Amino acid sequence: SRGLGDVYKRQIKESKMKYRTEFDSIGKIKVPGDKYWGASTERSNKYFNIGDFLVRPLVIHSIAIIKKAAAIVNAKNKDLDHSISKYIVRASDEVLKGKHDKHFPLKVWQTGSGTQTNMNVNEVIANRAIQLMGGKMGSKKPVHPNDHVNKSQSTNDVFPTAMHIAIALKSREKLLPSLKLLEKELHKKSKEFSKIVKVGRTHLQDATPLTLGQEFSGYHAQLKKCIFRIEAALKEIYFLAQGGTAVGSGINAPKKFDKVFCKYLNKLTRDNYKPSQNKFESLASHDPLINFSNSLKTLSLSLLKIINDIRFLASGPRSGLGELVLPANEPGSSIMPGKVNPTQSEAVTMVCVKVMGNHTGITIAGSQGQFELNVFKPLIAYNVLQSIDLISDCSKNFAKYCVKGLKANQEKIKKDLESSLMLVTALAPKIGYDRAANIAKKALKNNTSLKTEVIKAGLM
């Protein structure tokens, strides 16, 4: 009943909505009068109404900064009227500030080059610029979405450039700070636990001793190497496809447009982007993005190892290993009072599995470059950015709400250490491997200590 009521209300609202008529190469189409998008966006909104995932605002903003830089370069090259360039820049700035986010309604699942999204941005900027200049929206005068906003560009070089800009920005501002926070907290624990000697474990069985600090130093080093790999993979992301236009040849773009574009883009972003050395490769494949995603997958594998160790070491508190004490952030059970669960660890493990799944999708998508174009761009962009967001958030939370508050259960650690049979390893060089093995077996069988059995055998 409620669903039918909602549909009825929407139909009434739509019947009262004012429309304007826009046109493209296919013909005329009605567009909501209060929206800046045009004919191409309206058609895409109809024909690609697939799922709930919208193209991310960060991708839209990245395309907007491309439009801004291109307008500046085109005016500088005298290929675009300075007045039109100025209003394209103004409209692009408004998009960058998020003022028009509601005018970008398109889903991820569209044409594989991202043409509809590129045209969505072109149309919004063109119509907003027309409005600022006192013109009539939808007239394409004095600003045309293709001839002016998209000048010297193609979706085929704009969208991969936007992918690189968005991923570089998100990694620099969110991913790396979150990972470095977790790295810092693990390093602190390796120092805090440096004098606590405990039983080591290999094959899930007791092994020779080490300190809890040494164990955490391994986690710290593992994460530090993951950060290094991500930073290394990011270096490739700073090379852009812009200037390749449709197939990589640069048709309809001025000579050296790519270099001048990067120069002005760097002024706007305060970054260090460079033209791709081969635009054909940059349009037809996305190997740098696959490689970057792989660094996130490797990070996920490392985090799974670290997180699982920590939650298993904290298992118990009385019937498990019980060497670590987790911070009690929230009740662990709706039925068992006083229970504390490794909830932060579990959240991270789910994220890691999701990131690995995303990478599988990215890998398959990356293999689908046919001839001069890979047509899985929106999927790759969505998956990589989602992986960055998820792994950034969970790493920060795990650092703040788990690692920072971890405590060592020194009484339990000491008890397990004293009963460990693998301390006999230290005696092996003195009494021989076979005698040491025999002592360990006797201590286990007789439920005695190593010291008792060594003295009984007359070896000490």
C-alpha positions as a LaTeX table, in Angstrom:
\begin{tabular}{lrrr}
\hline
Residue & $x$ (\AA) & $y$ (\AA) & $z$ (\AA) \\
\hline
Ser1 & 0.00 & 0.00 & 0.00 \\
Arg2 & 2.76 & 2.39 & 0.95 \\
Gly3 & 4.72 & 1.50 & $-2.21$ \\
Leu4 & 1.71 & 2.22 & $-4.44$ \\
Gly5 & 1.16 & 5.49 & $-2.58$ \\
Asp6 & 4.77 & 6.54 & $-3.19$ \\
Val7 & 4.45 & 5.74 & $-6.89$ \\
Tyr8 & 1.23 & 7.77 & $-7.07$ \\
Lys9 & 2.85 & 10.75 & $-5.34$ \\
Arg10 & 5.84 & 10.59 & $-7.67$ \\
Gln11 & 3.55 & 10.49 & $-10.72$ \\
Ile12 & 1.65 & 13.55 & $-9.46$ \\
Lys13 & 4.92 & 15.37 & $-8.83$ \\
Glu14 & 6.21 & 14.49 & $-12.30$ \\
Ser15 & 2.97 & 15.64 & $-13.89$ \\
Lys16 & 3.42 & 19.05 & $-12.26$ \\
Met17 & 7.13 & 19.28 & $-13.15$ \\
Lys18 & 8.09 & 21.73 & $-15.85$ \\
Tyr19 & 10.20 & 20.47 & $-18.72$ \\
Arg20 & 12.27 & 22.06 & $-21.45$ \\
Thr21 & 13.10 & 20.53 & $-24.81$ \\
Glu22 & 16.74 & 19.80 & $-25.57$ \\
Phe23 & 18.26 & 18.12 & $-28.60$ \\
Asp24 & 21.25 & 16.06 & $-29.64$ \\
Ser25 & 22.25 & 14.09 & $-32.72$ \\
Ile26 & 19.45 & 11.57 & $-32.06$ \\
Gly27 & 16.74 & 14.23 & $-31.90$ \\
Lys28 & 14.63 & 16.13 & $-29.38$ \\
Ile29 & 13.90 & 15.02 & $-25.82$ \\
Lys30 & 12.24 & 16.58 & $-22.77$ \\
Val31 & 14.51 & 17.39 & $-19.81$ \\
Pro32 & 13.42 & 18.46 & $-16.30$ \\
Gly33 & 13.39 & 22.24 & $-16.30$ \\
Asp34 & 15.15 & 22.57 & $-12.96$ \\
Lys35 & 18.13 & 20.41 & $-13.96$ \\
Tyr36 & 21.32 & 21.51 & $-15.72$ \\
Trp37 & 21.82 & 18.26 & $-17.59$ \\
Gly38 & 20.86 & 17.91 & $-21.24$ \\
Ala39 & 19.68 & 15.44 & $-23.86$ \\
Ser40 & 22.55 & 12.94 & $-23.59$ \\
Thr41 & 22.18 & 12.70 & $-19.82$ \\
Glu42 & 18.41 & 12.35 & $-20.04$ \\
Arg43 & 18.72 & 9.48 & $-22.52$ \\
Ser44 & 21.32 & 7.75 & $-20.35$ \\
Asn45 & 19.15 & 8.20 & $-17.27$ \\
Lys46 & 16.44 & 6.28 & $-19.10$ \\
Tyr47 & 18.41 & 3.57 & $-20.87$ \\
Phe48 & 20.96 & 2.81 & $-18.13$ \\
Asn49 & 18.76 & 2.74 & $-15.03$ \\
Ile50 & 20.73 & $-0.20$ & $-13.63$ \\
Gly51 & 21.26 & $-0.75$ & $-9.91$ \\
Asp52 & 21.79 & 1.83 & $-7.16$ \\
Phe53 & 25.44 & 2.81 & $-7.59$ \\
Leu54 & 25.88 & 6.35 & $-8.91$ \\
Val55 & 29.12 & 7.56 & $-10.47$ \\
Arg56 & 31.07 & 8.89 & $-7.51$ \\
Pro57 & 31.12 & 12.68 & $-6.95$ \\
Leu58 & 34.92 & 12.53 & $-6.84$ \\
Val59 & 34.98 & 11.26 & $-10.44$ \\
Ile60 & 32.57 & 14.05 & $-11.44$ \\
His61 & 34.76 & 16.64 & $-9.71$ \\
Ser62 & 37.85 & 15.21 & $-11.38$ \\
Ile63 & 36.19 & 15.55 & $-14.80$ \\
Ala64 & 35.21 & 19.13 & $-13.88$ \\
Ile65 & 38.82 & 20.06 & $-13.14$ \\
Ile66 & 39.78 & 18.59 & $-16.54$ \\
Lys67 & 37.15 & 20.83 & $-18.17$ \\
Lys68 & 38.50 & 23.82 & $-16.29$ \\
Ala69 & 42.12 & 23.17 & $-17.27$ \\
Ala70 & 41.14 & 22.45 & $-20.89$ \\
Ala71 & 39.15 & 25.70 & $-21.12$ \\
Ile72 & 42.16 & 27.66 & $-19.88$ \\
Val73 & 44.50 & 25.95 & $-22.36$ \\
Asn74 & 42.07 & 26.32 & $-25.27$ \\
Ala75 & 41.71 & 30.05 & $-24.58$ \\
Lys76 & 45.48 & 30.40 & $-24.30$ \\
Asn77 & 45.84 & 28.66 & $-27.68$ \\
Lys78 & 43.17 & 31.04 & $-29.11$ \\
Asp79 & 40.99 & 28.05 & $-29.95$ \\
Leu80 & 38.26 & 29.22 & $-27.57$ \\
Asp81 & 36.77 & 32.66 & $-26.95$ \\
His82 & 38.09 & 34.08 & $-23.67$ \\
Ser83 & 34.58 & 35.00 & $-22.49$ \\
Ile84 & 33.30 & 31.45 & $-23.05$ \\
Ser85 & 36.41 & 30.06 & $-21.36$ \\
Lys86 & 35.84 & 32.31 & $-18.34$ \\
Tyr87 & 32.27 & 31.07 & $-17.84$ \\
Ile88 & 33.26 & 27.43 & $-18.36$ \\
Val89 & 35.83 & 27.94 & $-15.62$ \\
Arg90 & 33.22 & 29.55 & $-13.32$ \\
Ala91 & 30.73 & 26.73 & $-13.88$ \\
Ser92 & 33.47 & 24.12 & $-13.39$ \\
Asp93 & 34.46 & 25.74 & $-10.09$ \\
Glu94 & 30.88 & 25.44 & $-8.87$ \\
Val95 & 30.85 & 21.74 & $-9.77$ \\
Leu96 & 34.17 & 21.30 & $-7.96$ \\
Lys97 & 32.67 & 22.85 & $-4.82$ \\
Gly98 & 29.84 & 20.30 & $-4.92$ \\
Lys99 & 27.15 & 22.91 & $-5.60$ \\
His100 & 25.59 & 20.89 & $-8.41$ \\
Asp101 & 26.02 & 17.29 & $-7.21$ \\
Lys102 & 22.28 & 16.65 & $-7.62$ \\
His103 & 22.63 & 17.27 & $-11.37$ \\
Phe104 & 24.71 & 14.12 & $-11.87$ \\
Pro105 & 22.19 & 11.25 & $-11.70$ \\
Leu106 & 23.92 & 8.58 & $-13.79$ \\
Lys107 & 24.71 & 5.04 & $-12.67$ \\
Val108 & 28.04 & 3.25 & $-12.91$ \\
Trp109 & 26.61 & 0.70 & $-15.34$ \\
Gln110 & 26.65 & 2.63 & $-18.61$ \\
Thr111 & 28.82 & 2.69 & $-21.70$ \\
Gly112 & 32.24 & 1.28 & $-20.86$ \\
Ser113 & 34.09 & 4.43 & $-21.90$ \\
Gly114 & 32.07 & 6.64 & $-19.54$ \\
Thr115 & 30.71 & 8.74 & $-22.42$ \\
Gln116 & 27.38 & 9.44 & $-20.72$ \\
Thr117 & 29.11 & 10.74 & $-17.60$ \\
Asn118 & 31.51 & 12.90 & $-19.61$ \\
Met119 & 28.52 & 14.33 & $-21.51$ \\
Asn120 & 26.64 & 14.80 & $-18.22$ \\
Val121 & 29.48 & 17.03 & $-17.02$ \\
Asn122 & 29.72 & 18.80 & $-20.39$ \\
Glu123 & 25.98 & 19.55 & $-20.36$ \\
Val124 & 25.83 & 20.72 & $-16.75$ \\
Ile125 & 28.80 & 23.05 & $-17.22$ \\
Ala126 & 27.45 & 24.34 & $-20.57$ \\
Asn127 & 23.95 & 25.03 & $-19.26$ \\
Arg128 & 25.22 & 26.63 & $-16.08$ \\
Ala129 & 27.61 & 28.81 & $-18.11$ \\
Ile130 & 24.74 & 29.78 & $-20.44$ \\
Gln131 & 22.66 & 30.70 & $-17.39$ \\
Leu132 & 25.50 & 32.80 & $-15.96$ \\
Met133 & 25.79 & 34.59 & $-19.31$ \\
Gly134 & 22.06 & 35.35 & $-19.35$ \\
Gly135 & 21.21 & 32.87 & $-22.10$ \\
Lys136 & 18.55 & 30.20 & $-22.45$ \\
Met137 & 19.37 & 26.77 & $-21.02$ \\
Gly138 & 19.24 & 24.01 & $-23.61$ \\
Ser139 & 19.95 & 26.36 & $-26.49$ \\
Lys140 & 23.64 & 25.41 & $-26.61$ \\
Lys141 & 24.30 & 29.12 & $-27.22$ \\
Pro142 & 26.67 & 30.77 & $-26.54$ \\
Val143 & 28.22 & 27.67 & $-24.90$ \\
His144 & 28.04 & 24.28 & $-26.58$ \\
Pro145 & 28.70 & 21.12 & $-24.49$ \\
Asn146 & 30.69 & 19.42 & $-27.27$ \\
Asp147 & 32.18 & 22.27 & $-29.27$ \\
His148 & 33.30 & 24.32 & $-26.27$ \\
Val149 & 33.27 & 22.39 & $-22.97$ \\
Asn150 & 34.62 & 19.22 & $-24.61$ \\
Lys151 & 36.99 & 21.04 & $-26.96$ \\
Ser152 & 40.34 & 19.27 & $-27.63$ \\
Gln153 & 39.03 & 16.27 & $-25.69$ \\
Ser154 & 37.30 & 12.92 & $-26.03$ \\
Thr155 & 35.59 & 10.82 & $-23.40$ \\
Asn156 & 38.26 & 8.24 & $-24.17$ \\
Asp157 & 41.02 & 10.42 & $-22.72$ \\
Val158 & 38.93 & 12.45 & $-20.25$ \\
Phe159 & 37.55 & 9.50 & $-18.29$ \\
Pro160 & 40.87 & 7.67 & $-17.72$ \\
Thr161 & 42.47 & 10.99 & $-16.78$ \\
Ala162 & 39.67 & 11.59 & $-14.27$ \\
Met163 & 40.17 & 8.07 & $-12.89$ \\
His164 & 43.84 & 8.78 & $-12.26$ \\
Ile165 & 43.18 & 12.19 & $-10.69$ \\
Ala166 & 40.46 & 10.81 & $-8.38$ \\
Ile167 & 42.55 & 7.84 & $-7.26$ \\
Ala168 & 45.68 & 9.93 & $-6.70$ \\
Leu169 & 43.71 & 12.48 & $-4.66$ \\
Lys170 & 41.88 & 9.89 & $-2.56$ \\
Ser171 & 45.09 & 7.95 & $-1.90$ \\
Arg172 & 47.06 & 11.00 & $-0.88$ \\
Glu173 & 44.39 & 12.59 & 1.30 \\
Lys174 & 42.75 & 9.52 & 2.85 \\
Leu175 & 44.40 & 6.16 & 2.22 \\
Leu176 & 48.02 & 6.89 & 3.13 \\
Pro177 & 47.23 & 8.96 & 6.27 \\
Ser178 & 44.98 & 6.15 & 7.57 \\
Leu179 & 47.58 & 3.47 & 6.92 \\
Lys180 & 50.33 & 5.55 & 8.49 \\
Leu181 & 48.19 & 6.01 & 11.60 \\
Leu182 & 47.84 & 2.23 & 11.92 \\
Glu183 & 51.56 & 1.80 & 11.26 \\
Lys184 & 52.30 & 4.29 & 14.04 \\
Glu185 & 50.10 & 2.47 & 16.56 \\
Leu186 & 51.63 & $-0.92$ & 15.72 \\
His187 & 55.09 & 0.57 & 16.15 \\
Lys188 & 54.09 & 1.93 & 19.57 \\
Lys189 & 52.91 & $-1.52$ & 20.66 \\
Ser190 & 56.13 & $-3.15$ & 19.47 \\
Lys191 & 57.98 & $-0.78$ & 21.83 \\
Glu192 & 55.47 & $-1.11$ & 24.69 \\
Phe193 & 55.61 & $-4.93$ & 24.57 \\
Ser194 & 59.37 & $-5.17$ & 23.97 \\
Lys195 & 60.22 & $-6.86$ & 27.31 \\
Ile196 & 57.33 & $-9.31$ & 27.51 \\
Val197 & 58.70 & $-12.77$ & 26.63 \\
Lys198 & 56.11 & $-15.22$ & 25.31 \\
Val199 & 55.75 & $-18.53$ & 23.50 \\
Gly200 & 56.18 & $-18.36$ & 19.75 \\
Arg201 & 54.00 & $-20.50$ & 17.50 \\
Thr202 & 54.61 & $-22.17$ & 14.15 \\
His203 & 52.16 & $-24.55$ & 12.42 \\
Leu204 & 49.72 & $-23.45$ & 15.19 \\
Gln205 & 51.94 & $-25.37$ & 17.62 \\
Asp206 & 54.23 & $-24.12$ & 20.38 \\
Ala207 & 57.63 & $-22.95$ & 19.14 \\
Thr208 & 60.60 & $-21.12$ & 20.63 \\
Pro209 & 60.14 & $-17.91$ & 22.65 \\
Leu210 & 60.17 & $-14.35$ & 21.39 \\
Thr211 & 58.93 & $-11.11$ & 22.85 \\
Leu212 & 55.43 & $-9.80$ & 22.23 \\
Gly213 & 57.17 & $-6.67$ & 20.98 \\
Gln214 & 59.06 & $-8.68$ & 18.37 \\
Glu215 & 55.80 & $-10.24$ & 17.25 \\
Phe216 & 54.25 & $-6.78$ & 16.79 \\
Ser217 & 57.39 & $-5.53$ & 15.07 \\
Gly218 & 56.64 & $-8.10$ & 12.37 \\
Tyr219 & 53.15 & $-6.65$ & 11.94 \\
His220 & 54.58 & $-3.14$ & 11.81 \\
Ala221 & 57.17 & $-4.08$ & 9.20 \\
Gln222 & 54.58 & $-5.90$ & 7.09 \\
Leu223 & 52.30 & $-2.87$ & 7.00 \\
Lys224 & 55.21 & $-0.52$ & 6.33 \\
Lys225 & 56.16 & $-2.55$ & 3.25 \\
Cys226 & 52.55 & $-2.43$ & 2.05 \\
Ile227 & 52.62 & 1.36 & 2.28 \\
Phe228 & 55.84 & 1.37 & 0.27 \\
Arg229 & 54.21 & $-0.77$ & $-2.45$ \\
Ile230 & 51.19 & 1.53 & $-2.63$ \\
Glu231 & 53.40 & 4.60 & $-2.92$ \\
Ala232 & 55.41 & 2.90 & $-5.65$ \\
Ala233 & 52.23 & 1.96 & $-7.56$ \\
Leu234 & 50.95 & 5.53 & $-7.22$ \\
Lys235 & 53.87 & 6.86 & $-9.24$ \\
Glu236 & 52.34 & 5.39 & $-12.40$ \\
Ile237 & 48.97 & 7.01 & $-11.64$ \\
Tyr238 & 50.47 & 10.48 & $-12.16$ \\
Phe239 & 50.86 & 9.84 & $-15.90$ \\
Leu240 & 47.71 & 10.95 & $-17.74$ \\
Ala241 & 45.96 & 9.94 & $-20.96$ \\
Gln242 & 44.75 & 13.48 & $-21.68$ \\
Gly243 & 45.67 & 14.58 & $-25.18$ \\
Gly244 & 45.12 & 11.17 & $-26.75$ \\
Thr245 & 41.48 & 12.08 & $-27.58$ \\
Ala246 & 39.59 & 9.25 & $-29.36$ \\
Val247 & 42.12 & 6.50 & $-30.06$ \\
Gly248 & 45.41 & 7.89 & $-28.75$ \\
Ser249 & 46.46 & 9.80 & $-31.87$ \\
Gly250 & 45.37 & 13.18 & $-30.49$ \\
Ile251 & 43.00 & 14.01 & $-33.35$ \\
Asn252 & 41.19 & 17.37 & $-32.85$ \\
Ala253 & 43.63 & 18.42 & $-30.13$ \\
Pro254 & 46.43 & 20.96 & $-30.76$ \\
Lys255 & 50.02 & 19.84 & $-30.86$ \\
Lys256 & 51.56 & 19.56 & $-27.38$ \\
Phe257 & 48.09 & 19.98 & $-25.82$ \\
Asp258 & 48.95 & 17.21 & $-23.33$ \\
Lys259 & 52.01 & 19.01 & $-21.97$ \\
Val260 & 50.32 & 22.39 & $-21.66$ \\
Phe261 & 47.25 & 20.74 & $-20.13$ \\
Cys262 & 49.35 & 19.05 & $-17.41$ \\
Lys263 & 51.12 & 22.34 & $-16.73$ \\
Tyr264 & 47.84 & 24.11 & $-15.96$ \\
Leu265 & 46.33 & 21.09 & $-14.20$ \\
Asn266 & 49.31 & 21.05 & $-11.85$ \\
Lys267 & 48.75 & 24.72 & $-11.08$ \\
Leu268 & 45.15 & 23.96 & $-10.17$ \\
Thr269 & 45.85 & 20.81 & $-8.15$ \\
Arg270 & 49.34 & 21.69 & $-6.87$ \\
Asp271 & 50.35 & 18.24 & $-8.02$ \\
Asn272 & 52.84 & 16.78 & $-10.47$ \\
Tyr273 & 50.93 & 15.12 & $-13.29$ \\
Lys274 & 52.70 & 14.28 & $-16.52$ \\
Pro275 & 51.52 & 13.25 & $-19.99$ \\
Ser276 & 51.46 & 9.51 & $-20.60$ \\
Gln277 & 54.37 & 8.51 & $-22.79$ \\
Asn278 & 52.09 & 6.49 & $-25.06$ \\
Lys279 & 48.45 & 7.52 & $-25.28$ \\
Phe280 & 47.49 & 4.40 & $-27.27$ \\
Glu281 & 48.48 & 2.29 & $-24.28$ \\
Ser282 & 46.68 & 4.61 & $-21.84$ \\
Leu283 & 43.34 & 4.34 & $-23.65$ \\
Ala284 & 43.43 & 0.67 & $-24.59$ \\
Ser285 & 44.62 & $-0.63$ & $-21.21$ \\
His286 & 44.58 & 0.34 & $-17.56$ \\
Asp287 & 47.57 & $-1.62$ & $-16.29$ \\
Pro288 & 48.66 & 1.13 & $-13.85$ \\
Leu289 & 45.26 & 0.94 & $-12.17$ \\
Ile290 & 45.36 & $-2.86$ & $-12.09$ \\
Asn291 & 48.80 & $-2.67$ & $-10.51$ \\
Phe292 & 47.59 & $-0.12$ & $-7.96$ \\
Ser293 & 44.57 & $-2.28$ & $-7.13$ \\
Asn294 & 46.93 & $-5.21$ & $-6.69$ \\
Ser295 & 48.85 & $-3.23$ & $-4.07$ \\
Leu296 & 45.53 & $-2.81$ & $-2.23$ \\
Lys297 & 44.88 & $-6.52$ & $-2.53$ \\
Thr298 & 48.34 & $-7.27$ & $-1.07$ \\
Leu299 & 47.57 & $-4.83$ & 1.74 \\
Ser300 & 44.33 & $-6.74$ & 2.39 \\
Leu301 & 46.22 & $-10.03$ & 2.61 \\
Ser302 & 48.65 & $-8.50$ & 5.11 \\
Leu303 & 45.90 & $-6.95$ & 7.18 \\
Leu304 & 44.05 & $-10.27$ & 7.31 \\
Lys305 & 47.16 & $-11.96$ & 8.73 \\
Ile306 & 47.74 & $-9.20$ & 11.30 \\
Ile307 & 44.10 & $-8.84$ & 12.30 \\
Asn308 & 43.54 & $-12.59$ & 12.64 \\
Asp309 & 46.66 & $-12.97$ & 14.78 \\
Ile310 & 45.47 & $-10.23$ & 17.10 \\
Arg311 & 41.96 & $-11.60$ & 17.49 \\
Phe312 & 43.22 & $-15.16$ & 18.05 \\
Leu313 & 45.79 & $-13.96$ & 20.61 \\
Ala314 & 42.90 & $-12.19$ & 22.36 \\
Ser315 & 40.61 & $-15.23$ & 22.23 \\
Gly316 & 39.14 & $-16.30$ & 25.53 \\
Pro317 & 39.41 & $-14.62$ & 27.90 \\
Arg318 & 39.68 & $-17.92$ & 29.82 \\
Ser319 & 39.18 & $-20.66$ & 27.25 \\
Gly320 & 41.35 & $-19.29$ & 24.48 \\
Leu321 & 44.92 & $-18.03$ & 24.15 \\
Gly322 & 44.10 & $-14.93$ & 26.17 \\
Glu323 & 47.47 & $-13.23$ & 25.69 \\
Leu324 & 45.94 & $-9.91$ & 24.61 \\
Val325 & 43.08 & $-7.97$ & 26.19 \\
Leu326 & 40.83 & $-6.16$ & 23.73 \\
Pro327 & 39.37 & $-2.73$ & 24.52 \\
Ala328 & 35.68 & $-3.11$ & 25.42 \\
Asn329 & 34.03 & $-0.70$ & 22.99 \\
Glu330 & 30.50 & $-2.09$ & 23.02 \\
Pro331 & 28.53 & $-5.08$ & 24.39 \\
Gly332 & 29.55 & $-8.22$ & 22.52 \\
Ser333 & 26.34 & $-10.14$ & 22.74 \\
Ser334 & 22.59 & $-9.60$ & 22.88 \\
Ile335 & 22.21 & $-12.68$ & 25.09 \\
Met336 & 25.54 & $-13.25$ & 26.89 \\
Pro337 & 26.25 & $-10.49$ & 29.46 \\
Gly338 & 29.81 & $-9.27$ & 29.81 \\
Lys339 & 31.01 & $-10.67$ & 26.49 \\
Val340 & 33.62 & $-8.68$ & 24.55 \\
Asn341 & 34.04 & $-9.61$ & 20.90 \\
Pro342 & 36.83 & $-8.71$ & 18.43 \\
Thr343 & 34.41 & $-6.53$ & 16.48 \\
Gln344 & 37.01 & $-4.18$ & 15.00 \\
Ser345 & 38.96 & $-7.17$ & 13.72 \\
Glu346 & 35.85 & $-8.67$ & 12.16 \\
Ala347 & 35.00 & $-5.42$ & 10.38 \\
Val348 & 38.50 & $-5.27$ & 8.89 \\
Thr349 & 38.36 & $-8.89$ & 7.73 \\
Met350 & 35.12 & $-8.24$ & 5.86 \\
Val351 & 36.61 & $-5.16$ & 4.21 \\
Cys352 & 39.70 & $-7.15$ & 3.18 \\
Val353 & 37.54 & $-9.82$ & 1.55 \\
Lys354 & 35.57 & $-7.09$ & $-0.26$ \\
Val355 & 38.77 & $-5.44$ & $-1.52$ \\
Met356 & 40.05 & $-8.78$ & $-2.82$ \\
Gly357 & 36.70 & $-9.30$ & $-4.56$ \\
Asn358 & 36.91 & $-5.81$ & $-6.04$ \\
His359 & 40.38 & $-6.60$ & $-7.34$ \\
Thr360 & 39.10 & $-9.71$ & $-9.07$ \\
Gly361 & 36.54 & $-7.57$ & $-10.88$ \\
Ile362 & 39.21 & $-4.98$ & $-11.73$ \\
Thr363 & 41.55 & $-7.69$ & $-13.02$ \\
Ile364 & 38.92 & $-9.14$ & $-15.34$ \\
Ala365 & 37.91 & $-5.63$ & $-16.45$ \\
Gly366 & 41.54 & $-4.75$ & $-17.14$ \\
Ser367 & 41.89 & $-7.75$ & $-19.42$ \\
Gln368 & 39.07 & $-6.54$ & $-21.64$ \\
Gly369 & 40.83 & $-3.88$ & $-23.69$ \\
Gln370 & 39.89 & $-4.53$ & $-27.32$ \\
Phe371 & 41.83 & $-2.74$ & $-30.05$ \\
Glu372 & 42.12 & 0.97 & $-29.13$ \\
Leu373 & 39.90 & 1.11 & $-26.05$ \\
Asn374 & 39.19 & $-0.62$ & $-22.77$ \\
Val375 & 35.44 & $-0.33$ & $-22.17$ \\
Phe376 & 35.29 & $-1.22$ & $-18.47$ \\
Lys377 & 36.37 & 2.19 & $-17.21$ \\
Pro378 & 33.39 & 3.04 & $-14.95$ \\
Leu379 & 33.63 & $-0.35$ & $-13.22$ \\
Ile380 & 37.38 & $-0.01$ & $-12.64$ \\
Ala381 & 36.99 & 3.52 & $-11.27$ \\
Tyr382 & 34.14 & 2.54 & $-8.94$ \\
Asn383 & 35.87 & $-0.56$ & $-7.56$ \\
Val384 & 39.25 & 1.08 & $-6.94$ \\
Leu385 & 37.71 & 4.11 & $-5.23$ \\
Gln386 & 35.44 & 1.90 & $-3.11$ \\
Ser387 & 38.43 & $-0.21$ & $-2.06$ \\
Ile388 & 40.37 & 2.92 & $-1.08$ \\
Asp389 & 37.46 & 4.26 & 0.96 \\
Leu390 & 36.78 & 1.00 & 2.78 \\
Ile391 & 40.35 & 0.11 & 3.60 \\
Ser392 & 41.12 & 3.69 & 4.69 \\
Asp393 & 38.16 & 3.83 & 7.08 \\
Cys394 & 38.70 & 0.40 & 8.62 \\
Ser395 & 42.46 & 0.95 & 9.05 \\
Lys396 & 41.85 & 4.21 & 10.88 \\
Asn397 & 39.16 & 2.66 & 13.07 \\
Phe398 & 41.28 & $-0.40$ & 13.87 \\
Ala399 & 44.20 & 1.83 & 14.87 \\
Lys400 & 42.06 & 4.09 & 17.09 \\
Tyr401 & 39.60 & 1.63 & 18.59 \\
Cys402 & 41.60 & $-1.60$ & 18.84 \\
Val403 & 45.40 & $-1.42$ & 18.55 \\
Lys404 & 45.72 & 1.74 & 20.63 \\
Gly405 & 43.83 & 0.17 & 23.55 \\
Leu406 & 45.37 & $-3.33$ & 23.39 \\
Lys407 & 46.80 & $-4.64$ & 26.66 \\
Ala408 & 49.04 & $-7.63$ & 27.34 \\
Asn409 & 47.81 & $-10.31$ & 29.76 \\
Gln410 & 51.24 & $-10.83$ & 31.29 \\
Glu411 & 50.08 & $-13.39$ & 33.86 \\
Lys412 & 48.70 & $-15.69$ & 31.14 \\
Ile413 & 51.73 & $-15.13$ & 28.92 \\
Lys414 & 54.11 & $-16.04$ & 31.75 \\
Lys415 & 52.16 & $-19.15$ & 32.67 \\
Asp416 & 52.17 & $-20.46$ & 29.09 \\
Leu417 & 55.86 & $-19.67$ & 28.70 \\
Glu418 & 56.83 & $-21.58$ & 31.82 \\
Ser419 & 54.93 & $-24.65$ & 30.68 \\
Ser420 & 56.24 & $-24.54$ & 27.14 \\
Leu421 & 58.05 & $-27.66$ & 25.92 \\
Met422 & 59.86 & $-25.92$ & 23.09 \\
Leu423 & 62.25 & $-24.18$ & 25.45 \\
Val424 & 64.15 & $-27.44$ & 25.15 \\
Thr425 & 65.34 & $-26.16$ & 21.77 \\
Ala426 & 67.88 & $-24.02$ & 23.62 \\
Leu427 & 69.36 & $-27.21$ & 25.11 \\
Ala428 & 69.67 & $-29.06$ & 21.80 \\
Pro429 & 73.17 & $-27.71$ & 20.96 \\
Lys430 & 74.39 & $-28.95$ & 24.39 \\
Ile431 & 72.65 & $-32.34$ & 24.76 \\
Gly432 & 71.80 & $-33.14$ & 21.13 \\
Tyr433 & 68.57 & $-33.06$ & 19.13 \\
Asp434 & 67.46 & $-36.62$ & 19.95 \\
Arg435 & 67.95 & $-36.28$ & 23.72 \\
Ala436 & 66.18 & $-32.88$ & 23.67 \\
Ala437 & 63.23 & $-34.42$ & 21.80 \\
Asn438 & 63.06 & $-37.26$ & 24.33 \\
Ile439 & 63.02 & $-34.78$ & 27.23 \\
Ala440 & 60.13 & $-32.85$ & 25.65 \\
Lys441 & 58.11 & $-36.03$ & 25.09 \\
Lys442 & 58.66 & $-37.18$ & 28.69 \\
Ala443 & 57.63 & $-33.80$ & 30.09 \\
Leu444 & 54.44 & $-33.89$ & 28.02 \\
Lys445 & 53.63 & $-37.47$ & 28.99 \\
Asn446 & 54.38 & $-36.99$ & 32.69 \\
Asn447 & 52.85 & $-33.49$ & 32.84 \\
Thr448 & 56.08 & $-32.19$ & 34.35 \\
Ser449 & 58.47 & $-29.36$ & 33.52 \\
Leu450 & 61.46 & $-29.60$ & 31.20 \\
Lys451 & 63.71 & $-28.78$ & 34.10 \\
Thr452 & 62.37 & $-31.72$ & 36.12 \\
Glu453 & 62.96 & $-34.20$ & 33.29 \\
Val454 & 66.42 & $-32.86$ & 32.43 \\
Ile455 & 67.58 & $-33.20$ & 36.06 \\
Lys456 & 65.96 & $-36.63$ & 36.35 \\
Ala457 & 67.90 & $-37.76$ & 33.28 \\
Gly458 & 71.15 & $-36.44$ & 34.80 \\
Leu459 & 71.75 & $-34.08$ & 31.92 \\
Met460 & 71.95 & $-30.96$ & 34.14 \\
\hline
\end{tabular}
